[in-house]
Amino acid sequence: MKARGGPTAADLEDMPELTDEQLANLKPAAEFWKARKKQITLRVDADVLDWFQQSGEGYLTRMNEALRRAMLSESAGGRRSR
């Protein structure tokens, strides 16, 4: 079993160096970081909940995805409704 810790020189021998183009195209890790979930209590209209539940298991995930799309859409447009 390998000891915990960072990579050793031997671990990096076969890894090619990044090109200037690859370095220029790197994106912040935050773009790939999965957001932490936070448990909340949310009141929604009954018909909205029914609509999501009709599609079966995973409806809470779909609700979260819909909220995320709305958030990203508003962020991209530079507007925030209240």
Phi and psi restraints in degrees (range 20) as a CNS / XPLOR table:
assign (resid 1 and name C) (resid 2 and name N)
       (resid 2 and name CA) (resid 2 and name C) 1.0 -77.7 20.0 2
assign (resid 2 and name N) (resid 2 and name CA)
       (resid 2 and name C) (resid 3 and name N) 1.0 139.8 20.0 2
assign (resid 2 and name C) (resid 3 and name N)
       (resid 3 and name CA) (resid 3 and name C) 1.0 -70.4 20.0 2
assign (resid 3 and name N) (resid 3 and name CA)
       (resid 3 and name C) (resid 4 and name N) 1.0 149.6 20.0 2
assign (resid 3 and name C) (resid 4 and name N)
       (resid 4 and name CA) (resid 4 and name C) 1.0 -69.7 20.0 2
assign (resid 4 and name N) (resid 4 and name CA)
       (resid 4 and name C) (resid 5 and name N) 1.0 154.1 20.0 2
assign (resid 4 and name C) (resid 5 and name N)
       (resid 5 and name CA) (resid 5 and name C) 1.0 137.4 20.0 2
assign (resid 5 and name N) (resid 5 and name CA)
       (resid 5 and name C) (resid 6 and name N) 1.0 -175.2 20.0 2
assign (resid 5 and name C) (resid 6 and name N)
       (resid 6 and name CA) (resid 6 and name C) 1.0 -75.8 20.0 2
assign (resid 6 and name N) (resid 6 and name CA)
       (resid 6 and name C) (resid 7 and name N) 1.0 172.4 20.0 2
assign (resid 6 and name C) (resid 7 and name N)
       (resid 7 and name CA) (resid 7 and name C) 1.0 -69.1 20.0 2
assign (resid 7 and name N) (resid 7 and name CA)
       (resid 7 and name C) (resid 8 and name N) 1.0 149.2 20.0 2
assign (resid 7 and name C) (resid 8 and name N)
       (resid 8 and name CA) (resid 8 and name C) 1.0 -97.1 20.0 2
assign (resid 8 and name N) (resid 8 and name CA)
       (resid 8 and name C) (resid 9 and name N) 1.0 170.7 20.0 2
assign (resid 8 and name C) (resid 9 and name N)
       (resid 9 and name CA) (resid 9 and name C) 1.0 -57.0 20.0 2
assign (resid 9 and name N) (resid 9 and name CA)
       (resid 9 and name C) (resid 10 and name N) 1.0 -38.7 20.0 2
assign (resid 9 and name C) (resid 10 and name N)
       (resid 10 and name CA) (resid 10 and name C) 1.0 -63.7 20.0 2
assign (resid 10 and name N) (resid 10 and name CA)
       (resid 10 and name C) (resid 11 and name N) 1.0 -34.3 20.0 2
assign (resid 10 and name C) (resid 11 and name N)
       (resid 11 and name CA) (resid 11 and name C) 1.0 -67.6 20.0 2
assign (resid 11 and name N) (resid 11 and name CA)
       (resid 11 and name C) (resid 12 and name N) 1.0 -27.7 20.0 2
assign (resid 11 and name C) (resid 12 and name N)
       (resid 12 and name CA) (resid 12 and name C) 1.0 -96.6 20.0 2
assign (resid 12 and name N) (resid 12 and name CA)
       (resid 12 and name C) (resid 13 and name N) 1.0 -5.7 20.0 2
assign (resid 12 and name C) (resid 13 and name N)
       (resid 13 and name CA) (resid 13 and name C) 1.0 -56.4 20.0 2
assign (resid 13 and name N) (resid 13 and name CA)
       (resid 13 and name C) (resid 14 and name N) 1.0 -42.8 20.0 2
assign (resid 13 and name C) (resid 14 and name N)
       (resid 14 and name CA) (resid 14 and name C) 1.0 -87.0 20.0 2
assign (resid 14 and name N) (resid 14 and name CA)
       (resid 14 and name C) (resid 15 and name N) 1.0 -0.8 20.0 2
assign (resid 14 and name C) (resid 15 and name N)
       (resid 15 and name CA) (resid 15 and name C) 1.0 -90.9 20.0 2
assign (resid 15 and name N) (resid 15 and name CA)
       (resid 15 and name C) (resid 16 and name N) 1.0 118.9 20.0 2
assign (resid 15 and name C) (resid 16 and name N)
       (resid 16 and name CA) (resid 16 and name C) 1.0 -69.8 20.0 2
assign (resid 16 and name N) (resid 16 and name CA)
       (resid 16 and name C) (resid 17 and name N) 1.0 153.4 20.0 2
assign (resid 16 and name C) (resid 17 and name N)
       (resid 17 and name CA) (resid 17 and name C) 1.0 -72.7 20.0 2
assign (resid 17 and name N) (resid 17 and name CA)
       (resid 17 and name C) (resid 18 and name N) 1.0 150.2 20.0 2
assign (resid 17 and name C) (resid 18 and name N)
       (resid 18 and name CA) (resid 18 and name C) 1.0 -74.9 20.0 2
assign (resid 18 and name N) (resid 18 and name CA)
       (resid 18 and name C) (resid 19 and name N) 1.0 142.3 20.0 2
assign (resid 18 and name C) (resid 19 and name N)
       (resid 19 and name CA) (resid 19 and name C) 1.0 -79.2 20.0 2
assign (resid 19 and name N) (resid 19 and name CA)
       (resid 19 and name C) (resid 20 and name N) 1.0 166.8 20.0 2
assign (resid 19 and name C) (resid 20 and name N)
       (resid 20 and name CA) (resid 20 and name C) 1.0 -59.7 20.0 2
assign (resid 20 and name N) (resid 20 and name CA)
       (resid 20 and name C) (resid 21 and name N) 1.0 -38.7 20.0 2
assign (resid 20 and name C) (resid 21 and name N)
       (resid 21 and name CA) (resid 21 and name C) 1.0 -64.2 20.0 2
assign (resid 21 and name N) (resid 21 and name CA)
       (resid 21 and name C) (resid 22 and name N) 1.0 -43.8 20.0 2
assign (resid 21 and name C) (resid 22 and name N)
       (resid 22 and name CA) (resid 22 and name C) 1.0 -63.6 20.0 2
assign (resid 22 and name N) (resid 22 and name CA)
       (resid 22 and name C) (resid 23 and name N) 1.0 -42.0 20.0 2
assign (resid 22 and name C) (resid 23 and name N)
       (resid 23 and name CA) (resid 23 and name C) 1.0 -63.3 20.0 2
assign (resid 23 and name N) (resid 23 and name CA)
       (resid 23 and name C) (resid 24 and name N) 1.0 -38.8 20.0 2
assign (resid 23 and name C) (resid 24 and name N)
       (resid 24 and name CA) (resid 24 and name C) 1.0 -67.0 20.0 2
assign (resid 24 and name N) (resid 24 and name CA)
       (resid 24 and name C) (resid 25 and name N) 1.0 -27.7 20.0 2
assign (resid 24 and name C) (resid 25 and name N)
       (resid 25 and name CA) (resid 25 and name C) 1.0 -94.3 20.0 2
assign (resid 25 and name N) (resid 25 and name CA)
       (resid 25 and name C) (resid 26 and name N) 1.0 4.1 20.0 2
assign (resid 25 and name C) (resid 26 and name N)
       (resid 26 and name CA) (resid 26 and name C) 1.0 -63.8 20.0 2
assign (resid 26 and name N) (resid 26 and name CA)
       (resid 26 and name C) (resid 27 and name N) 1.0 145.3 20.0 2
assign (resid 26 and name C) (resid 27 and name N)
       (resid 27 and name CA) (resid 27 and name C) 1.0 -116.6 20.0 2
assign (resid 27 and name N) (resid 27 and name CA)
       (resid 27 and name C) (resid 28 and name N) 1.0 152.8 20.0 2
assign (resid 27 and name C) (resid 28 and name N)
       (resid 28 and name CA) (resid 28 and name C) 1.0 -60.2 20.0 2
assign (resid 28 and name N) (resid 28 and name CA)
       (resid 28 and name C) (resid 29 and name N) 1.0 143.8 20.0 2
assign (resid 28 and name C) (resid 29 and name N)
       (resid 29 and name CA) (resid 29 and name C) 1.0 -58.3 20.0 2
assign (resid 29 and name N) (resid 29 and name CA)
       (resid 29 and name C) (resid 30 and name N) 1.0 -26.8 20.0 2
assign (resid 29 and name C) (resid 30 and name N)
       (resid 30 and name CA) (resid 30 and name C) 1.0 -59.6 20.0 2
assign (resid 30 and name N) (resid 30 and name CA)
       (resid 30 and name C) (resid 31 and name N) 1.0 -26.8 20.0 2
assign (resid 30 and name C) (resid 31 and name N)
       (resid 31 and name CA) (resid 31 and name C) 1.0 -70.9 20.0 2
assign (resid 31 and name N) (resid 31 and name CA)
       (resid 31 and name C) (resid 32 and name N) 1.0 -19.1 20.0 2
assign (resid 31 and name C) (resid 32 and name N)
       (resid 32 and name CA) (resid 32 and name C) 1.0 -110.0 20.0 2
assign (resid 32 and name N) (resid 32 and name CA)
       (resid 32 and name C) (resid 33 and name N) 1.0 -8.3 20.0 2
assign (resid 32 and name C) (resid 33 and name N)
       (resid 33 and name CA) (resid 33 and name C) 1.0 -75.1 20.0 2
assign (resid 33 and name N) (resid 33 and name CA)
       (resid 33 and name C) (resid 34 and name N) 1.0 129.1 20.0 2
assign (resid 33 and name C) (resid 34 and name N)
       (resid 34 and name CA) (resid 34 and name C) 1.0 -76.8 20.0 2
assign (resid 34 and name N) (resid 34 and name CA)
       (resid 34 and name C) (resid 35 and name N) 1.0 127.8 20.0 2
assign (resid 34 and name C) (resid 35 and name N)
       (resid 35 and name CA) (resid 35 and name C) 1.0 -63.4 20.0 2
assign (resid 35 and name N) (resid 35 and name CA)
       (resid 35 and name C) (resid 36 and name N) 1.0 141.9 20.0 2
assign (resid 35 and name C) (resid 36 and name N)
       (resid 36 and name CA) (resid 36 and name C) 1.0 -73.2 20.0 2
assign (resid 36 and name N) (resid 36 and name CA)
       (resid 36 and name C) (resid 37 and name N) 1.0 147.2 20.0 2
assign (resid 36 and name C) (resid 37 and name N)
       (resid 37 and name CA) (resid 37 and name C) 1.0 -91.2 20.0 2
assign (resid 37 and name N) (resid 37 and name CA)
       (resid 37 and name C) (resid 38 and name N) 1.0 148.0 20.0 2
assign (resid 37 and name C) (resid 38 and name N)
       (resid 38 and name CA) (resid 38 and name C) 1.0 -132.1 20.0 2
assign (resid 38 and name N) (resid 38 and name CA)
       (resid 38 and name C) (resid 39 and name N) 1.0 126.3 20.0 2
assign (resid 38 and name C) (resid 39 and name N)
       (resid 39 and name CA) (resid 39 and name C) 1.0 -77.9 20.0 2
assign (resid 39 and name N) (resid 39 and name CA)
       (resid 39 and name C) (resid 40 and name N) 1.0 131.0 20.0 2
assign (resid 39 and name C) (resid 40 and name N)
       (resid 40 and name CA) (resid 40 and name C) 1.0 -136.9 20.0 2
assign (resid 40 and name N) (resid 40 and name CA)
       (resid 40 and name C) (resid 41 and name N) 1.0 170.9 20.0 2
assign (resid 40 and name C) (resid 41 and name N)
       (resid 41 and name CA) (resid 41 and name C) 1.0 -110.2 20.0 2
assign (resid 41 and name N) (resid 41 and name CA)
       (resid 41 and name C) (resid 42 and name N) 1.0 126.5 20.0 2
assign (resid 41 and name C) (resid 42 and name N)
       (resid 42 and name CA) (resid 42 and name C) 1.0 -130.8 20.0 2
assign (resid 42 and name N) (resid 42 and name CA)
       (resid 42 and name C) (resid 43 and name N) 1.0 129.2 20.0 2
assign (resid 42 and name C) (resid 43 and name N)
       (resid 43 and name CA) (resid 43 and name C) 1.0 -95.8 20.0 2
assign (resid 43 and name N) (resid 43 and name CA)
       (resid 43 and name C) (resid 44 and name N) 1.0 124.0 20.0 2
assign (resid 43 and name C) (resid 44 and name N)
       (resid 44 and name CA) (resid 44 and name C) 1.0 -126.4 20.0 2
assign (resid 44 and name N) (resid 44 and name CA)
       (resid 44 and name C) (resid 45 and name N) 1.0 159.0 20.0 2
assign (resid 44 and name C) (resid 45 and name N)
       (resid 45 and name CA) (resid 45 and name C) 1.0 -62.5 20.0 2
assign (resid 45 and name N) (resid 45 and name CA)
       (resid 45 and name C) (resid 46 and name N) 1.0 144.1 20.0 2
assign (resid 45 and name C) (resid 46 and name N)
       (resid 46 and name CA) (resid 46 and name C) 1.0 -57.6 20.0 2
assign (resid 46 and name N) (resid 46 and name CA)
       (resid 46 and name C) (resid 47 and name N) 1.0 -39.9 20.0 2
assign (resid 46 and name C) (resid 47 and name N)
       (resid 47 and name CA) (resid 47 and name C) 1.0 -68.1 20.0 2
assign (resid 47 and name N) (resid 47 and name CA)
       (resid 47 and name C) (resid 48 and name N) 1.0 -32.3 20.0 2
assign (resid 47 and name C) (resid 48 and name N)
       (resid 48 and name CA) (resid 48 and name C) 1.0 -66.8 20.0 2
assign (resid 48 and name N) (resid 48 and name CA)
       (resid 48 and name C) (resid 49 and name N) 1.0 -46.7 20.0 2
assign (resid 48 and name C) (resid 49 and name N)
       (resid 49 and name CA) (resid 49 and name C) 1.0 -61.6 20.0 2
assign (resid 49 and name N) (resid 49 and name CA)
       (resid 49 and name C) (resid 50 and name N) 1.0 -45.2 20.0 2
assign (resid 49 and name C) (resid 50 and name N)
       (resid 50 and name CA) (resid 50 and name C) 1.0 -57.7 20.0 2
assign (resid 50 and name N) (resid 50 and name CA)
       (resid 50 and name C) (resid 51 and name N) 1.0 -42.0 20.0 2
assign (resid 50 and name C) (resid 51 and name N)
       (resid 51 and name CA) (resid 51 and name C) 1.0 -62.0 20.0 2
assign (resid 51 and name N) (resid 51 and name CA)
       (resid 51 and name C) (resid 52 and name N) 1.0 -45.1 20.0 2
assign (resid 51 and name C) (resid 52 and name N)
       (resid 52 and name CA) (resid 52 and name C) 1.0 -67.9 20.0 2
assign (resid 52 and name N) (resid 52 and name CA)
       (resid 52 and name C) (resid 53 and name N) 1.0 -40.8 20.0 2
assign (resid 52 and name C) (resid 53 and name N)
       (resid 53 and name CA) (resid 53 and name C) 1.0 -67.7 20.0 2
assign (resid 53 and name N) (resid 53 and name CA)
       (resid 53 and name C) (resid 54 and name N) 1.0 -27.7 20.0 2
assign (resid 53 and name C) (resid 54 and name N)
       (resid 54 and name CA) (resid 54 and name C) 1.0 -59.5 20.0 2
assign (resid 54 and name N) (resid 54 and name CA)
       (resid 54 and name C) (resid 55 and name N) 1.0 -28.0 20.0 2
assign (resid 54 and name C) (resid 55 and name N)
       (resid 55 and name CA) (resid 55 and name C) 1.0 -83.7 20.0 2
assign (resid 55 and name N) (resid 55 and name CA)
       (resid 55 and name C) (resid 56 and name N) 1.0 2.2 20.0 2
assign (resid 55 and name C) (resid 56 and name N)
       (resid 56 and name CA) (resid 56 and name C) 1.0 93.1 20.0 2
assign (resid 56 and name N) (resid 56 and name CA)
       (resid 56 and name C) (resid 57 and name N) 1.0 -161.7 20.0 2
assign (resid 56 and name C) (resid 57 and name N)
       (resid 57 and name CA) (resid 57 and name C) 1.0 -55.8 20.0 2
assign (resid 57 and name N) (resid 57 and name CA)
       (resid 57 and name C) (resid 58 and name N) 1.0 143.2 20.0 2
assign (resid 57 and name C) (resid 58 and name N)
       (resid 58 and name CA) (resid 58 and name C) 1.0 93.1 20.0 2
assign (resid 58 and name N) (resid 58 and name CA)
       (resid 58 and name C) (resid 59 and name N) 1.0 11.7 20.0 2
assign (resid 58 and name C) (resid 59 and name N)
       (resid 59 and name CA) (resid 59 and name C) 1.0 -65.7 20.0 2
assign (resid 59 and name N) (resid 59 and name CA)
       (resid 59 and name C) (resid 60 and name N) 1.0 -30.6 20.0 2
assign (resid 59 and name C) (resid 60 and name N)
       (resid 60 and name CA) (resid 60 and name C) 1.0 -68.2 20.0 2
assign (resid 60 and name N) (resid 60 and name CA)
       (resid 60 and name C) (resid 61 and name N) 1.0 -37.8 20.0 2
assign (resid 60 and name C) (resid 61 and name N)
       (resid 61 and name CA) (resid 61 and name C) 1.0 -63.1 20.0 2
assign (resid 61 and name N) (resid 61 and name CA)
       (resid 61 and name C) (resid 62 and name N) 1.0 -42.2 20.0 2
assign (resid 61 and name C) (resid 62 and name N)
       (resid 62 and name CA) (resid 62 and name C) 1.0 -65.8 20.0 2
assign (resid 62 and name N) (resid 62 and name CA)
       (resid 62 and name C) (resid 63 and name N) 1.0 -35.9 20.0 2
assign (resid 62 and name C) (resid 63 and name N)
       (resid 63 and name CA) (resid 63 and name C) 1.0 -63.6 20.0 2
assign (resid 63 and name N) (resid 63 and name CA)
       (resid 63 and name C) (resid 64 and name N) 1.0 -43.5 20.0 2
assign (resid 63 and name C) (resid 64 and name N)
       (resid 64 and name CA) (resid 64 and name C) 1.0 -62.5 20.0 2
assign (resid 64 and name N) (resid 64 and name CA)
       (resid 64 and name C) (resid 65 and name N) 1.0 -41.9 20.0 2
assign (resid 64 and name C) (resid 65 and name N)
       (resid 65 and name CA) (resid 65 and name C) 1.0 -62.6 20.0 2
assign (resid 65 and name N) (resid 65 and name CA)
       (resid 65 and name C) (resid 66 and name N) 1.0 -40.2 20.0 2
assign (resid 65 and name C) (resid 66 and name N)
       (resid 66 and name CA) (resid 66 and name C) 1.0 -64.3 20.0 2
assign (resid 66 and name N) (resid 66 and name CA)
       (resid 66 and name C) (resid 67 and name N) 1.0 -41.7 20.0 2
assign (resid 66 and name C) (resid 67 and name N)
       (resid 67 and name CA) (resid 67 and name C) 1.0 -65.8 20.0 2
assign (resid 67 and name N) (resid 67 and name CA)
       (resid 67 and name C) (resid 68 and name N) 1.0 -39.9 20.0 2
assign (resid 67 and name C) (resid 68 and name N)
       (resid 68 and name CA) (resid 68 and name C) 1.0 -64.3 20.0 2
assign (resid 68 and name N) (resid 68 and name CA)
       (resid 68 and name C) (resid 69 and name N) 1.0 -42.6 20.0 2
assign (resid 68 and name C) (resid 69 and name N)
       (resid 69 and name CA) (resid 69 and name C) 1.0 -60.2 20.0 2
assign (resid 69 and name N) (resid 69 and name CA)
       (resid 69 and name C) (resid 70 and name N) 1.0 -42.7 20.0 2
assign (resid 69 and name C) (resid 70 and name N)
       (resid 70 and name CA) (resid 70 and name C) 1.0 -63.0 20.0 2
assign (resid 70 and name N) (resid 70 and name CA)
       (resid 70 and name C) (resid 71 and name N) 1.0 -42.2 20.0 2
assign (resid 70 and name C) (resid 71 and name N)
       (resid 71 and name CA) (resid 71 and name C) 1.0 -63.1 20.0 2
assign (resid 71 and name N) (resid 71 and name CA)
       (resid 71 and name C) (resid 72 and name N) 1.0 -47.4 20.0 2
assign (resid 71 and name C) (resid 72 and name N)
       (resid 72 and name CA) (resid 72 and name C) 1.0 -66.4 20.0 2
assign (resid 72 and name N) (resid 72 and name CA)
       (resid 72 and name C) (resid 73 and name N) 1.0 -37.0 20.0 2
assign (resid 72 and name C) (resid 73 and name N)
       (resid 73 and name CA) (resid 73 and name C) 1.0 -64.0 20.0 2
assign (resid 73 and name N) (resid 73 and name CA)
       (resid 73 and name C) (resid 74 and name N) 1.0 -44.8 20.0 2
assign (resid 73 and name C) (resid 74 and name N)
       (resid 74 and name CA) (resid 74 and name C) 1.0 -68.8 20.0 2
assign (resid 74 and name N) (resid 74 and name CA)
       (resid 74 and name C) (resid 75 and name N) 1.0 -37.2 20.0 2
assign (resid 74 and name C) (resid 75 and name N)
       (resid 75 and name CA) (resid 75 and name C) 1.0 -64.3 20.0 2
assign (resid 75 and name N) (resid 75 and name CA)
       (resid 75 and name C) (resid 76 and name N) 1.0 -41.4 20.0 2
assign (resid 75 and name C) (resid 76 and name N)
       (resid 76 and name CA) (resid 76 and name C) 1.0 -67.9 20.0 2
assign (resid 76 and name N) (resid 76 and name CA)
       (resid 76 and name C) (resid 77 and name N) 1.0 -34.4 20.0 2
assign (resid 76 and name C) (resid 77 and name N)
       (resid 77 and name CA) (resid 77 and name C) 1.0 -83.8 20.0 2
assign (resid 77 and name N) (resid 77 and name CA)
       (resid 77 and name C) (resid 78 and name N) 1.0 -7.0 20.0 2
assign (resid 77 and name C) (resid 78 and name N)
       (resid 78 and name CA) (resid 78 and name C) 1.0 71.9 20.0 2
assign (resid 78 and name N) (resid 78 and name CA)
       (resid 78 and name C) (resid 79 and name N) 1.0 19.7 20.0 2
assign (resid 78 and name C) (resid 79 and name N)
       (resid 79 and name CA) (resid 79 and name C) 1.0 -122.6 20.0 2
assign (resid 79 and name N) (resid 79 and name CA)
       (resid 79 and name C) (resid 80 and name N) 1.0 154.1 20.0 2
assign (resid 79 and name C) (resid 80 and name N)
       (resid 80 and name CA) (resid 80 and name C) 1.0 -142.9 20.0 2
assign (resid 80 and name N) (resid 80 and name CA)
       (resid 80 and name C) (resid 81 and name N) 1.0 118.0 20.0 2
assign (resid 80 and name C) (resid 81 and name N)
       (resid 81 and name CA) (resid 81 and name C) 1.0 -88.7 20.0 2
assign (resid 81 and name N) (resid 81 and name CA)
       (resid 81 and name C) (resid 82 and name N) 1.0 150.8 20.0 2
